[in-house]
Amino acid sequence: MKLNLNIQPLNTWLNTNNEPLLISGPCSAETEEQLLTTAHLLAATGKISVLRAGIWKPRTRPGEFEGIGSIGLEWLKRAKAETGLPIAVEVANAKHVEEALAAGVDILWIGARSTVNPFTVQEIADALKGHDVPVLIKNPVNPDLQLWIGAIERINGAGITKIGAIHRGFSSFEKSSFRNEPMWELAIQLKTLCPELPIINDPSHICGNRELIPYISQKALDLDMQGLMIESHVDPSVAWTDAKQQVTPAALAELVDRLTVREPEAPNEAFADKLADLRKSIDKIDDILLQKLGERMAIVEKIGEFKRDNQVTILQVNRWDAIIKKGHAFAKALKLDLNFTEKFLELMHGESIRKQTEIMNAGKAEKGIAAEQHNEVKA
Ligand SMILES: C=C(O[C@@H]1C=C(C(=O)O)C=C[C@H]1O)C(=O)O
């Protein structure tokens, strides 16, 4: 089901010269000189459309630099007057919204740590009522698409129609090369549910280091995201916050030059025809795959009934082990990714277990099973 949002297309409220939107600026405004020098260097690249700077910083532990505060608005105003760039800041409560709007801030964004809290988002939404300011909403820290959507709906419900989502990645318990796991599928789901909603990628917070930023930026553009928010600093080595992930304005310009912007639409009829042909072949294969999956499940059900009637456990580790081993051999021979193949088989096995559990317990503890099934579907 599509989301029922009232969103104005990005190009109707921000001029990006038909290029992907690029928002850049320091993680934190530190001093007037740092902000202005960075802003001038960024403006001189001719690459960016919006200048950003954090002035109220939600930090994990107390005692870290928590932002320069309202004085930063004066510096941003000066940067805007001198460079002509629209300015953007993060807001986390009603007071921030009021101060930012009074200072003529052009774009507000809601950070990941605020998006997680519906009370905070609602407070911001209420403060925005009656204003016509663009608002960008970062994904919540945790991979919860509904929470992200809920925040977008709250802001939209306050009458804000110039809205964008910022994909900044998600906290994960697992060790990873990323500071925040991209979990692209969540951004893809959001785009599928609301195709008119601009999604902007934040490679700085996904990567947590400079090195991976070009890779993530390119991937974001190839997933048809409409822009990038990349942190930059006149001298990242001395930055007060997020030093490892900021780039110099010169490095930013170089990075942007190396990106390839591809079109979502077919460039000509010949391409469209060839693509349609290839897709026909995929459709045929998908039909066979699903047909075979259905046949497989019917046999799994029979085995389930057989096990139930003979009091045999559902899980058969040896059999499962053999399937995985055979899967590995197939993956190698067919040049399929091993991890993908394993995940696919695991998904199938999980469904067999679920189905056989249902058969084993038919009529018994129905409530518990229904609850488990509900959770599995949700997950
Ligand atoms: C279908 C069975 O039950 C379970 C499901 C399996 C499967 O999906 O292939 C394999 C082993 C069992 O854990 C079976 O025992 O063969």
Ligand as a Chemical Component Dictionary entry (heavy atoms), coordinates in Angstrom:
data_LIG
# 
_chem_comp.id                   LIG 
_chem_comp.type                 NON-POLYMER 
_chem_comp.pdbx_formal_charge   0 
_chem_comp.three_letter_code    LIG 
# 
loop_
_chem_comp_atom.comp_id 
_chem_comp_atom.atom_id 
_chem_comp_atom.alt_atom_id 
_chem_comp_atom.type_symbol 
_chem_comp_atom.charge 
_chem_comp_atom.model_Cartn_x 
_chem_comp_atom.model_Cartn_y 
_chem_comp_atom.model_Cartn_z 
_chem_comp_atom.pdbx_ordinal 
LIG C1  C1  C 0 11.343 -30.921 5.200 1  
LIG C2  C2  C 0 11.937 -31.392 6.305 2  
LIG O1  O1  O 0 11.899 -30.708 7.540 3  
LIG C3  C3  C 0 12.840 -29.659 7.885 4  
LIG C4  C4  C 0 12.957 -28.809 6.704 5  
LIG C5  C5  C 0 13.901 -29.053 5.739 6  
LIG C6  C6  C 0 13.785 -28.414 4.383 7  
LIG O2  O2  O 0 13.104 -27.385 4.247 8  
LIG O3  O3  O 0 14.379 -28.940 3.410 9  
LIG C7  C7  C 0 14.931 -29.931 6.023 10 
LIG C8  C8  C 0 15.075 -30.535 7.221 11 
LIG C9  C9  C 0 14.161 -30.294 8.354 12 
LIG O4  O4  O 0 14.817 -29.481 9.284 13 
LIG C10 C10 C 0 12.669 -32.669 6.322 14 
LIG O5  O5  O 0 12.846 -33.249 7.409 15 
LIG O6  O6  O 0 13.063 -33.138 5.243 16 
# 
loop_
_chem_comp_bond.comp_id 
_chem_comp_bond.atom_id_1 
_chem_comp_bond.atom_id_2 
_chem_comp_bond.value_order 
_chem_comp_bond.pdbx_ordinal 
LIG C1  C2  DOUB 1  
LIG C2  O1  SING 2  
LIG C2  C10 SING 3  
LIG O1  C3  SING 4  
LIG C3  C4  SING 5  
LIG C3  C9  SING 6  
LIG C4  C5  DOUB 7  
LIG C5  C6  SING 8  
LIG C5  C7  SING 9  
LIG C6  O2  DOUB 10 
LIG C6  O3  SING 11 
LIG C7  C8  DOUB 12 
LIG C8  C9  SING 13 
LIG C9  O4  SING 14 
LIG C10 O5  DOUB 15 
LIG C10 O6  SING 16 
# 
